[in-house]
Amino acid sequence: MPLSRLAALHGVATSYSPSPGRTVAVPDTAVVAALAALGVAAGTPNAVRDSLAAGEAKLRERLLPPTVVCWTQPPATPRAADPATATTATTATTAADSALAALPAGTRLSVRTEQGETLASVERERLPRLPLGVHELEATAPDGRTARAHLVVAPTRLPAPPDRTYGLLVQVYSLLSRRSWGMGDLGDLAELTAWAGRALGAGFVQVNPMHAAVPGAPTDPSPYRPSSRRYPDPVYLRVEDIPEFAYVDGRDGGDGRDGEDEGDRDRVRVRVLLERARRLRESVLDKDALIDRDAVWELKREALELVRDVPLGPGRRAAYCDFLAEEGEALEDHATWCALAEVYGPDWPRWPQGLRDPRSADTARARVELMDRVDFHSRLAWLTDAQLATAQRSARDAGMAVGLVHDLAVGVHPGGADAWAQQEYFAAGMSVGAPPDAFSDQGQGWGLPPWRPDRLAESGYAPYRRLLRALFRHAGALRIDHVMGLFRLWWIPQDRPATEGTYVRYDAEAMLAILALEASRAGALVIGEDLGTVEPGVRETLQEHGVLGTSVLWFERDWDGTGLPLPPDHWRADCLATATTHDLPPTASRLTGDHVELRDRLGLLTRPVGEERAEAAADVGEWLALLARLGLLEGAAGGVSEQSQEAQIQAVHRFLLRTPARLVGVWIPDAVGDRRPQNLPGTWDQYPNWRLPVADAEGRPVTLEELAASPRLHALIEVVREDRTAGGRGRGRGPGCGGPAE
């Protein structure tokens, strides 16, 4: 069928297999829409015929694909994390890539490296040793045809994790201290990493995506639908840690008296701001209170406007200028979008026509007119980057083997900064999601525009490379949400249900090569979130390149056999093993069945509540029985008391340590008995997703200071550290040294 052939030519699926032995055809309308988003006409039989003929002719005549990958074997000793010393491979590049092997005999190649060196022309079989990087490759065939391509030279495997380490998992906004302004911030994160590393021997702290949010009224609190994935959100700034904040009331207006009057006014404003911050913090720490992100940002923005008026010292000014030069056009675009959003709203497709193009003359004029605001938002990006650096430095100084594990969301908001600045790379009129499956019989639409695989390849994956480099900048590891998206994504035409989408393929080899290249330069690990239905071969390919997987206790069963919980020695080693995630019930909720009652109250169940309760109880019962057989429950296998639940949570983590998993994660709410999920999929305004502070079993918010003194948390951590290979170093104990209060 011509449409099927045309779709295959461009990586668009005409069917998919939700389970072994079952194939589902996708609607032709979805195929046609996906092709149109890729710039391929397929709306009529004649258009299909013409597009197919043109595509096949282009493929026949092509010497090279837009991007070619060559893998190197990793060096015998680890490379330093310094990019300046991590760009040269220590072993020869293998040029066995099929694209090069397919070139006509006698084809000659030349390479211009990232360092600007041009290598002499050689035959295809004699491609010399090349440094790691993305180079320019030129091929000249015997018949005179020439072609240029991007040549990605990447290490075959990513940096390896430690033999075994454990860490904490936390949503930063949810963990407040007695110093934060209504939500957890980067100062709290730095304190958390220092304490967890020094007092608890933790090897890492995994956080939610810190991406910049789309401003609004109200702001979408989800960290997985950001305005920009490249730049962090300034709402996480610790205002008092900005050096200029201390001098807000010390300006001189020039004649002495005006400066003194202005300083007096600023001193009053600072006192008022600090008092408002205290009240906001205290209000969130009341039982059943929610985090009000908009109130936090209103308060911080007012303080940051005052900070902006304080002149930078020479050293700080030089550092800011270096940041601007290093970030270049990307930061200018991001800050320009932020400035324009203040005037026209945060949805760029609704802006005046001339401002919808970041390269238009109208946008250039607006940038000049709004230069003060552009500089303000550029300054915020610099300040946030600096505090992220402090948090990672705090982690490493505390002895953490990994440090911060940042999270990369699947995509960006269609009206946000990235979608505006990089719109040529996004598929217009399409949204990412998931097909119908066991989790959702209607599928899922996430409202995120997908990257165009063809444009990525033509650019040498430039936006993807820049994104990864920014995220690895202050990270010891990166978690990639829905890592299967490196291989294919479910594209849904605009205004259509998720059931009417189709899969579109990406060049997984190139995506993985760029990932391996940037991770190796940063000396960082990569963790792929590979939960749920995964296409055959994906996990094996990820493992081959050193990408760790994600294993969650409740999902690890012998699905191909008995269906019973998987014994610990049958788990995979190359993974992060946890009891839960931000999208799942906390362990206490699962043990008590509270998660079923919550979904019932919200009308989310698709079966009678009695059936759901029975199934959940049977699931928990099978796991508790396995824990008891392994001798991990220590006499607390049954019961519903808080003490027995705490013992069961400890047993769950003892089990995780019995597995060969290289990384073991402890969800901080589990450590204090919190029963509320941070996010309940399938809800919008029915549940306060992404707005809950960490709380104890009674729902009372727990501050960072209280967490550090929590006997329950320390009891769980002692369990985790029973296996001495599961921790790093530990220091003093007792109330003054990070131990539980007595």
NORDA-V361196 format. One record per residue. SS is DSSP state (H for helix, E for strand, L for the rest). NEAR is the number of other ideal C-beta (glycine too) atoms within 10 Angstrom. D_CENTER is the distance of its C-alpha to the mean C-alpha in Angstrom with 2 decimals. Layout:
# NORDA-V361196
ss | near | d_center
SS | NEAR | D_CENTER
SS | NEAR | D_CENTER
This chain:
# NORDA-V361196
ss | near | d_center
L | 9 | 39.52
H | 13 | 38.72
H | 19 | 35.63
H | 15 | 34.16
H | 13 | 34.98
H | 27 | 33.48
H | 26 | 30.26
H | 12 | 30.06
H | 16 | 30.70
L | 19 | 27.54
L | 16 | 25.26
E | 26 | 25.70
L | 22 | 26.55
L | 19 | 29.71
E | 12 | 29.07
E | 17 | 26.66
E | 13 | 27.21
E | 12 | 25.58
E | 10 | 27.49
L | 7 | 29.91
L | 5 | 33.11
E | 8 | 31.98
E | 9 | 31.36
E | 12 | 30.61
E | 11 | 31.59
L | 22 | 29.46
L | 15 | 31.42
H | 15 | 32.85
H | 12 | 31.70
H | 25 | 28.04
H | 25 | 28.89
H | 23 | 30.85
H | 25 | 28.19
H | 28 | 25.49
H | 24 | 28.05
H | 18 | 28.93
H | 21 | 25.36
L | 19 | 25.63
L | 13 | 28.94
L | 21 | 31.15
L | 15 | 34.05
L | 25 | 34.82
L | 12 | 36.33
L | 10 | 39.82
H | 10 | 41.47
H | 9 | 42.75
H | 16 | 39.34
H | 23 | 37.91
H | 14 | 40.86
H | 14 | 40.57
H | 21 | 36.81
H | 18 | 37.25
H | 12 | 40.15
H | 13 | 38.34
H | 15 | 35.20
H | 13 | 37.27
H | 10 | 39.46
H | 10 | 36.56
H | 10 | 35.18
H | 7 | 38.67
H | 9 | 39.18
L | 14 | 35.83
L | 19 | 36.06
L | 21 | 32.39
L | 19 | 29.09
L | 19 | 27.00
E | 24 | 24.82
E | 24 | 26.21
E | 23 | 24.52
E | 21 | 26.46
E | 21 | 25.24
E | 22 | 26.71
L | 14 | 27.37
L | 20 | 25.68
L | 13 | 28.14
L | 7 | 30.05
L | 7 | 28.71
L | 12 | 25.16
L | 20 | 24.54
L | 11 | 24.14
L | 15 | 20.80
L | 11 | 22.69
H | 15 | 21.83
H | 8 | 25.50
H | 10 | 26.57
L | 19 | 23.81
L | 18 | 24.67
L | 14 | 27.80
L | 22 | 27.90
L | 14 | 30.64
L | 13 | 31.57
L | 12 | 32.74
E | 20 | 30.57
L | 12 | 31.49
L | 20 | 32.16
L | 10 | 32.52
L | 18 | 30.01
H | 10 | 31.66
H | 19 | 31.46
H | 21 | 33.63
H | 10 | 35.84
L | 13 | 36.62
L | 19 | 38.05
L | 12 | 41.86
L | 9 | 43.86
L | 11 | 44.81
L | 21 | 41.69
E | 17 | 41.00
E | 24 | 37.65
E | 15 | 36.78
E | 19 | 33.54
E | 15 | 32.54
L | 18 | 29.99
L | 14 | 27.30
L | 10 | 29.88
L | 6 | 32.41
L | 11 | 34.64
E | 11 | 36.37
L | 16 | 37.45
L | 9 | 40.84
L | 11 | 41.15
E | 13 | 41.14
E | 12 | 41.53
H | 18 | 38.51
H | 12 | 39.39
H | 9 | 39.48
L | 22 | 36.11
L | 12 | 36.08
L | 13 | 33.68
L | 22 | 30.79
L | 16 | 28.29
L | 23 | 24.60
E | 17 | 23.16
E | 19 | 23.30
E | 22 | 27.01
E | 15 | 29.41
E | 23 | 31.54
E | 18 | 34.87
E | 21 | 37.07
E | 17 | 40.77
L | 16 | 42.47
L | 10 | 46.23
L | 9 | 46.96
L | 6 | 45.57
L | 13 | 42.29
E | 12 | 39.37
E | 17 | 35.62
E | 14 | 32.67
E | 23 | 29.19
E | 21 | 26.11
E | 28 | 26.34
E | 26 | 23.20
E | 26 | 24.39
E | 27 | 21.80
E | 25 | 22.24
L | 16 | 22.56
L | 18 | 20.47
L | 26 | 17.54
L | 21 | 18.46
L | 13 | 19.65
L | 25 | 18.62
L | 15 | 21.40
L | 9 | 24.09
L | 19 | 22.76
E | 20 | 20.92
E | 27 | 19.65
E | 32 | 17.24
E | 26 | 16.31
E | 23 | 13.47
E | 27 | 13.41
L | 25 | 12.23
H | 22 | 13.44
H | 28 | 15.28
H | 23 | 17.19
L | 26 | 18.83
L | 24 | 21.61
L | 20 | 24.20
L | 13 | 27.71
L | 18 | 26.61
L | 26 | 23.66
L | 27 | 24.40
L | 28 | 23.58
L | 27 | 19.96
L | 26 | 18.16
L | 28 | 17.52
H | 25 | 16.77
H | 22 | 20.31
H | 24 | 19.78
H | 28 | 16.75
H | 24 | 19.05
H | 21 | 21.78
H | 26 | 19.77
H | 28 | 18.79
H | 19 | 22.41
H | 20 | 23.92
H | 29 | 21.82
H | 27 | 22.48
H | 21 | 26.11
H | 20 | 27.40
H | 27 | 25.43
L | 22 | 24.77
L | 31 | 21.05
L | 28 | 19.18
E | 31 | 15.63
E | 27 | 13.79
E | 25 | 10.35
E | 26 | 8.96
L | 23 | 7.18
L | 24 | 4.92
L | 25 | 7.95
E | 25 | 8.17
E | 29 | 11.85
L | 23 | 13.31
L | 21 | 16.22
L | 19 | 19.37
L | 15 | 21.82
L | 7 | 24.44
L | 11 | 22.81
L | 18 | 19.26
L | 20 | 16.80
L | 19 | 15.20
L | 18 | 12.24
L | 23 | 8.90
L | 22 | 7.84
L | 21 | 10.68
E | 26 | 10.51
L | 27 | 13.24
E | 28 | 11.42
E | 23 | 8.02
E | 25 | 10.25
E | 26 | 11.94
E | 26 | 11.27
L | 24 | 13.26
H | 23 | 16.81
H | 24 | 17.42
H | 25 | 16.06
L | 24 | 18.90
L | 23 | 21.68
H | 24 | 24.57
H | 14 | 27.21
H | 16 | 25.41
L | 18 | 25.82
H | 13 | 29.09
H | 19 | 30.65
H | 18 | 30.48
H | 12 | 33.40
H | 15 | 35.52
L | 21 | 34.96
L | 18 | 38.57
L | 12 | 40.11
L | 17 | 40.47
L | 11 | 43.88
L | 12 | 44.86
L | 8 | 47.54
L | 8 | 50.75
L | 9 | 49.94
H | 9 | 50.75
H | 12 | 48.07
H | 14 | 45.47
H | 13 | 46.74
H | 11 | 46.64
H | 15 | 43.14
H | 17 | 42.06
H | 11 | 43.68
H | 11 | 41.81
H | 18 | 38.47
H | 13 | 39.34
H | 11 | 40.02
H | 16 | 36.76
H | 17 | 34.79
H | 11 | 36.71
H | 11 | 36.07
H | 18 | 32.32
H | 15 | 32.17
H | 10 | 34.28
H | 17 | 32.13
H | 20 | 29.05
H | 14 | 31.00
H | 12 | 32.02
H | 20 | 28.55
H | 19 | 27.25
H | 12 | 30.26
H | 14 | 29.90
H | 22 | 26.40
L | 18 | 27.80
L | 11 | 30.44
L | 10 | 30.24
L | 10 | 28.56
L | 17 | 27.24
L | 14 | 23.94
L | 23 | 21.63
L | 19 | 22.69
H | 20 | 19.94
H | 14 | 22.43
H | 17 | 25.11
H | 23 | 22.93
H | 20 | 22.01
H | 12 | 25.67
H | 21 | 26.84
H | 24 | 24.51
H | 14 | 25.10
H | 14 | 28.80
H | 22 | 28.54
H | 20 | 26.48
H | 11 | 29.15
H | 18 | 31.68
H | 21 | 29.76
H | 16 | 29.53
L | 12 | 33.33
L | 19 | 33.78
L | 10 | 34.51
L | 15 | 32.39
L | 12 | 34.41
H | 8 | 35.03
H | 8 | 32.49
H | 15 | 29.73
H | 11 | 30.77
H | 11 | 30.59
H | 14 | 27.07
H | 17 | 25.96
H | 12 | 27.79
H | 11 | 26.15
H | 17 | 22.69
H | 17 | 23.94
H | 9 | 25.44
H | 9 | 22.45
H | 21 | 20.07
H | 10 | 22.91
H | 11 | 22.73
H | 21 | 18.97
H | 21 | 19.38
H | 17 | 22.69
H | 23 | 21.27
H | 25 | 18.56
H | 26 | 21.27
H | 26 | 23.77
H | 28 | 21.74
H | 25 | 21.41
H | 22 | 25.16
H | 24 | 26.11
H | 23 | 24.14
H | 14 | 26.34
H | 13 | 29.36
H | 14 | 28.59
L | 14 | 25.81
L | 23 | 22.07
L | 16 | 22.67
H | 22 | 23.67
H | 10 | 25.41
H | 10 | 27.93
L | 22 | 28.71
L | 12 | 32.05
H | 8 | 32.20
H | 13 | 32.42
H | 20 | 29.25
L | 15 | 27.04
L | 14 | 27.16
L | 21 | 25.51
L | 10 | 28.25
L | 13 | 31.22
H | 9 | 34.13
H | 14 | 33.57
H | 21 | 30.08
H | 13 | 31.54
H | 12 | 34.26
H | 21 | 31.96
H | 19 | 29.85
H | 9 | 33.11
H | 12 | 34.27
L | 19 | 31.06
H | 13 | 30.70
H | 9 | 30.89
H | 18 | 27.90
H | 23 | 25.96
H | 15 | 26.73
H | 19 | 25.71
H | 24 | 22.16
H | 22 | 22.01
H | 21 | 23.25
H | 24 | 20.58
H | 24 | 17.83
H | 19 | 19.91
H | 25 | 20.48
H | 20 | 16.89
H | 18 | 16.04
H | 19 | 19.10
H | 21 | 18.22
H | 21 | 14.81
H | 14 | 17.01
H | 18 | 19.42
H | 27 | 17.07
H | 21 | 16.12
H | 16 | 19.81
H | 23 | 20.86
H | 30 | 18.97
H | 15 | 20.58
H | 14 | 23.88
L | 22 | 23.88
L | 17 | 23.91
L | 27 | 20.44
L | 22 | 20.14
L | 24 | 16.36
E | 26 | 15.44
E | 27 | 12.09
E | 26 | 9.14
E | 26 | 6.03
E | 22 | 2.63
E | 22 | 1.43
L | 20 | 4.01
L | 21 | 7.21
L | 26 | 9.22
E | 27 | 11.04
E | 25 | 14.14
L | 23 | 17.29
L | 21 | 19.13
L | 29 | 16.72
H | 30 | 16.89
H | 28 | 14.92
H | 24 | 16.87
H | 28 | 20.01
H | 22 | 19.72
L | 21 | 18.60
H | 16 | 20.42
H | 13 | 22.27
H | 22 | 19.17
E | 22 | 18.44
L | 23 | 20.63
L | 14 | 22.82
L | 17 | 23.73
E | 28 | 21.11
E | 23 | 18.24
E | 24 | 15.69
E | 22 | 16.36
E | 20 | 17.97
L | 21 | 21.68
L | 16 | 23.92
L | 13 | 23.49
L | 9 | 24.54
L | 13 | 21.91
L | 15 | 22.98
L | 9 | 26.22
L | 11 | 25.47
L | 18 | 22.09
E | 18 | 19.07
E | 18 | 18.40
E | 21 | 15.12
E | 15 | 16.62
E | 23 | 14.15
L | 26 | 16.08
L | 24 | 15.37
E | 23 | 15.76
L | 20 | 19.32
H | 22 | 19.61
H | 18 | 23.00
H | 19 | 22.05
H | 22 | 19.18
H | 19 | 21.80
H | 17 | 24.45
L | 16 | 22.44
L | 20 | 21.59
L | 29 | 17.91
H | 16 | 18.15
H | 20 | 15.34
H | 20 | 12.88
H | 18 | 14.44
H | 16 | 14.30
H | 21 | 10.62
H | 25 | 9.97
H | 16 | 12.86
H | 20 | 11.68
H | 23 | 8.47
H | 23 | 10.82
L | 14 | 13.42
L | 22 | 13.19
L | 27 | 11.37
L | 26 | 13.22
E | 25 | 10.47
E | 23 | 6.96
E | 23 | 5.66
E | 24 | 5.17
L | 17 | 5.72
L | 21 | 9.34
H | 27 | 9.94
H | 23 | 13.37
H | 21 | 12.43
H | 23 | 13.23
L | 20 | 16.68
E | 19 | 17.35
E | 28 | 16.28
E | 27 | 18.55
E | 26 | 19.91
E | 29 | 21.87
E | 20 | 24.54
L | 14 | 24.56
L | 8 | 26.55
L | 17 | 26.80
L | 13 | 25.73
H | 19 | 23.02
H | 17 | 25.98
H | 16 | 27.03
E | 30 | 24.15
E | 29 | 23.88
E | 20 | 21.65
E | 27 | 21.17
E | 14 | 20.60
L | 22 | 18.72
L | 21 | 20.08
H | 18 | 18.07
H | 20 | 20.09
H | 24 | 19.23
H | 22 | 15.46
H | 26 | 15.67
H | 24 | 18.14
H | 26 | 16.07
H | 27 | 13.20
H | 26 | 16.04
H | 25 | 17.67
H | 24 | 15.02
H | 25 | 14.04
H | 27 | 17.80
H | 24 | 18.50
H | 23 | 16.23
L | 18 | 17.52
L | 24 | 14.11
E | 26 | 13.18
E | 27 | 10.66
E | 26 | 10.02
E | 26 | 9.83
L | 21 | 9.75
L | 20 | 13.21
L | 18 | 14.90
L | 12 | 17.61
L | 13 | 19.61
L | 15 | 18.77
L | 13 | 21.00
L | 8 | 23.55
L | 10 | 22.88
H | 18 | 19.10
H | 19 | 18.67
H | 8 | 21.61
H | 15 | 20.31
H | 26 | 16.99
H | 18 | 19.17
H | 11 | 21.59
L | 20 | 19.17
L | 22 | 17.90
L | 24 | 14.45
E | 26 | 14.49
E | 22 | 14.30
E | 22 | 13.79
E | 21 | 17.16
E | 18 | 17.92
H | 22 | 21.59
H | 16 | 22.80
H | 12 | 21.68
L | 20 | 23.30
E | 16 | 26.73
L | 12 | 29.27
L | 10 | 28.56
L | 7 | 30.96
L | 8 | 33.73
L | 9 | 34.63
L | 9 | 31.53
L | 13 | 31.81
E | 20 | 29.17
L | 19 | 28.31
L | 15 | 30.10
H | 19 | 28.04
H | 8 | 29.54
H | 11 | 28.34
L | 18 | 24.62
L | 17 | 22.75
L | 14 | 22.29
L | 19 | 19.20
E | 25 | 16.67
E | 26 | 15.10
E | 27 | 17.66
E | 25 | 17.37
L | 22 | 19.62
L | 23 | 17.18
L | 18 | 13.71
L | 21 | 12.86
L | 16 | 14.11
L | 23 | 17.24
L | 23 | 20.37
L | 27 | 20.76
H | 26 | 23.18
H | 24 | 26.13
H | 23 | 25.68
H | 25 | 25.72
H | 22 | 28.71
H | 21 | 30.68
L | 18 | 29.83
H | 17 | 28.67
H | 21 | 25.77
H | 23 | 28.50
H | 15 | 30.50
H | 18 | 27.62
H | 19 | 26.95
H | 14 | 30.70
H | 12 | 31.13
L | 13 | 28.63
L | 8 | 30.31
L | 16 | 27.40
L | 14 | 29.43
L | 9 | 30.87
L | 8 | 33.50
L | 10 | 36.06
H | 13 | 34.66
H | 9 | 37.11
H | 12 | 35.65
H | 19 | 32.11
H | 15 | 33.39
H | 13 | 35.32
H | 12 | 32.52
H | 19 | 30.12
H | 13 | 32.95
H | 10 | 33.78
H | 15 | 30.23
H | 17 | 30.17
H | 12 | 33.76
H | 14 | 33.07
H | 22 | 30.37
H | 20 | 32.66
H | 14 | 35.49
H | 18 | 33.61
H | 22 | 32.67
H | 16 | 36.34
H | 11 | 37.63
L | 14 | 35.55
L | 9 | 37.03
L | 22 | 33.80
L | 22 | 34.82
L | 13 | 37.68
L | 8 | 39.90
L | 18 | 37.47
L | 17 | 36.81
L | 12 | 37.90
L | 11 | 38.41
L | 9 | 36.44
L | 10 | 36.93
H | 15 | 34.19
H | 9 | 35.40
H | 16 | 35.13
H | 20 | 31.59
H | 21 | 30.63
H | 20 | 32.41
H | 24 | 30.65
H | 25 | 27.19
H | 23 | 28.41
H | 23 | 29.71
H | 25 | 26.41
H | 28 | 24.89
H | 20 | 28.04
H | 23 | 27.41
H | 24 | 23.88
H | 20 | 25.61
H | 17 | 28.15
L | 21 | 25.63
L | 14 | 25.01
L | 26 | 21.21
L | 20 | 20.21
E | 28 | 17.71
E | 23 | 18.60
E | 28 | 16.53
E | 26 | 18.38
E | 24 | 17.03
H | 23 | 18.73
H | 29 | 20.27
H | 26 | 21.93
H | 27 | 23.61
L | 22 | 25.51
L | 24 | 26.16
L | 27 | 24.03
L | 23 | 24.50
L | 20 | 22.31
L | 24 | 18.96
L | 25 | 16.34
L | 22 | 15.74
L | 20 | 18.45
L | 13 | 17.57
L | 14 | 20.46
L | 16 | 21.23
L | 8 | 20.99
L | 6 | 23.71
L | 12 | 25.29
L | 20 | 22.93
L | 16 | 21.28
L | 19 | 17.64
L | 20 | 15.31
L | 19 | 18.60
L | 24 | 20.00
L | 26 | 20.74
L | 24 | 20.90
E | 21 | 24.47
L | 21 | 27.09
L | 16 | 28.86
L | 10 | 30.98
L | 15 | 28.17
L | 15 | 29.00
E | 22 | 26.09
L | 24 | 25.71
L | 20 | 25.17
H | 22 | 23.69
H | 14 | 27.33
H | 18 | 28.38
H | 23 | 25.57
H | 22 | 26.77
L | 15 | 30.27
L | 19 | 29.55
H | 11 | 31.87
H | 20 | 29.84
H | 22 | 26.65
H | 20 | 28.76
H | 15 | 30.48
H | 21 | 27.27
H | 24 | 26.11
H | 13 | 29.57
H | 22 | 29.17
H | 24 | 25.95
L | 18 | 27.80
L | 13 | 30.90
L | 15 | 29.73
H | 8 | 29.96
H | 11 | 27.69
H | 22 | 24.81
L | 21 | 24.77
L | 22 | 25.23
L | 14 | 27.89
L | 19 | 29.21
L | 14 | 31.59
L | 10 | 33.88
L | 12 | 34.19
L | 10 | 35.70
H | 11 | 34.86
H | 7 | 34.93
H | 13 | 32.67
L | 19 | 29.76
L | 18 | 31.68
L | 17 | 32.63
L | 11 | 35.29
L | 7 | 38.73
